[in-house]
Amino acid sequence: MNRIVSNQGGGERTTHSFRKPVLKRALIDFNQLYRKSRLFLEYVLLPGINDSEKDAREAAGFGRGLKTTVNLIAYNPGSRPLDFAAR
């Protein structure tokens, strides 16, 4: 299991957890079942959590070898900033 960990705000805590091998297997199965379809993967880059160049390259490469388009989205707080302490 891979975890994205935030150590902002003085304490380390997991903000997101997922199973990459399970997701990758599901994407492979989908591509084999629906050969004419393209998958679009959306990945939000959160400041200080998963917005490094390494994180972006890993996310972009996740669909490599599959019929996918990976969209990397820079987090835009709009009028409400991202606040992990509120949760």
C-alpha positions in Angstrom: 0.0 0.0 0.0 1.3 3.5 -0.9 0.6 6.4 1.3 0.8 10.1 0.7 1.9 11.7 3.9 1.7 15.3 5.0 4.0 16.6 7.7 2.7 20.1 7.5 1.3 21.7 10.6 3.8 20.1 13.0 2.5 16.6 12.9 2.8 13.8 10.4 -0.4 12.1 9.2 -1.6 10.2 6.2 -3.8 12.2 3.9 -4.5 9.6 1.2 -3.9 5.9 0.8 -4.5 3.6 -2.1 -3.3 0.3 -3.6 -1.4 1.0 -6.8 -1.1 -2.7 -7.8 -4.9 -3.2 -7.5 -5.6 0.0 -9.5 -3.1 -0.9 -12.2 -4.6 -4.4 -12.5 -8.1 -2.8 -12.9 -6.8 -0.5 -15.6 -5.1 -3.4 -17.5 -8.3 -5.4 -17.3 -10.4 -2.4 -18.5 -8.0 -1.8 -21.5 -8.2 -5.5 -22.4 -12.0 -5.6 -22.2 -12.7 -2.2 -23.9 -9.9 -2.0 -26.5 -11.4 1.0 -28.3 -11.8 3.1 -25.2 -9.3 5.5 -23.6 -9.1 6.0 -19.9 -8.6 9.5 -18.5 -6.8 9.6 -15.1 -7.0 12.9 -13.1 -4.4 13.5 -10.4 -4.5 16.6 -8.3 -1.1 18.0 -7.1 -1.5 19.3 -3.5 1.0 21.9 -2.3 3.6 20.3 0.0 2.1 16.9 -0.2 2.4 15.4 -3.7 3.5 18.3 -5.9 7.2 17.6 -6.3 8.6 16.9 -9.8 9.1 13.2 -8.7 5.5 12.9 -7.7 4.3 14.4 -11.0 6.5 12.1 -13.0 5.3 9.1 -11.1 1.7 10.0 -11.6 2.2 10.7 -15.3 4.0 7.4 -15.7 1.3 5.4 -13.9 -0.7 4.9 -17.1 2.4 4.0 -19.2 1.8 1.0 -21.4 -2.0 1.5 -21.3 -4.4 3.4 -23.4 -4.7 6.3 -21.0 -4.4 10.0 -20.8 -3.1 11.3 -17.4 -4.1 14.9 -16.5 -2.0 16.5 -13.8 -4.0 19.2 -12.1 -2.4 21.9 -9.9 -4.5 22.5 -6.9 -6.4 25.8 -7.1 -7.8 26.8 -3.7 -10.1 29.5 -5.1 -11.4 31.5 -2.2 -10.9 28.7 0.4 -7.3 27.6 1.1 -6.5 24.0 1.7 -6.6 23.4 5.4 -5.7 19.9 6.7 -5.9 20.9 10.3 -9.7 21.3 10.0 -10.2 17.6 9.5 
